[in-house]
Amino acid sequence: MKNSISYGILLTVFAYMLFTAHDSAVKLLVASIPVWQVLFIRSCTILAGCFVFEGPSLVQKVARSPIIKPMILRSVIILIAWISYYSAASYLQLAEVTTLYYAAPIVGTILATIVLREKVTVARWMAVGVGFCGVVIASNPVGLSISWPVYLALQAAVLWASGMVLLRKTALHEKSHIQMAVSNILFIILTAGMAIAHWHTPTPFQIVLLALTGIIAGAGQLALFEGMRQAPVSVLAPFEYTSLVWAFLLGYLIWGDIPGPNTFIGAVLILSAGFIIIISERMKRRAAAA
């Protein structure tokens, strides 16, 4: 890619594709293995990968990081966002929780203007709006009313957006492997007790799938962290919607779920949001070079 913004977009789209594949693998595993055990083993695998890249000095680098507190804060925020999302998902339909959760790019764009002082162009706002319309059409929530699970889903969206804004701030001041290590050490500590208490001995196939889940999640985290290092939050926010397109595609390939016409219309709008950003940034770059 010829510039950092294009590189950041590419990494972000790749990251959300991997996260969707990770969620699909987790869905296969949790049918027989507790989710706490899956998250624990996943974080252990990612942390092992960080040691491979950084070596034994990883512990010292984490402990001596000048931004250790913001990284811990971000990890706690993301963990609470996950808990809120999964709690809401147990009460709401998938279409409802998906639509509510994808308010995150809108919140992220707003926070980027306030916290990061990013100048959000009309094209970026348009991309976020078009993408969210695509999510609503594709998910087709019906009869959604205000309730406690709805608040939890919205809380998850706000917290995830806040975590992404913090990630943008920390990404500019610390290596991605160090940030990944901090996040996954915290997740290991918080999930170890429940994982041990509900431990289920996996089959050989499940062991392979658990390891693969960790590898995919680790690669996704690395791509997301590096993408945030390259481009502003307001540019990358609309590309979070692409995960819904990957979700429908993998749902068809793995479980045979056949999307309805509204899904294809929503997917077109989601992809259009990405093209709005790409075209506007290219035009902006050409105008600057002229």
ABEGO torsion letter per residue (X at the ends): XABAAAAAAAAAAAAAAAAAAAAAAAAAAAAABBAAAAAAAAAAAAAAAAAAAAEAAAAAAAAABAAAAAAAAAAAAAAAAAAAAAAAAAABBAAAAAAAAAAAAAAAAAAAAAAAGBBBBAAAAAAAAAAAAAAAAAAGBBGBBBBAAAAAAAAAAAAAAAAAAAAAAAAAABBAAAAAAAAAAAAAAAAAAAAAAABBBBBAAAAAAAAAAAAAAAAAAAAAAAAAAABBAAAAAAAAAAAAAAAAAAAAAAAGBBBBAAAAAAAAAAAAAAAAAAAAAAAAAAAAAX
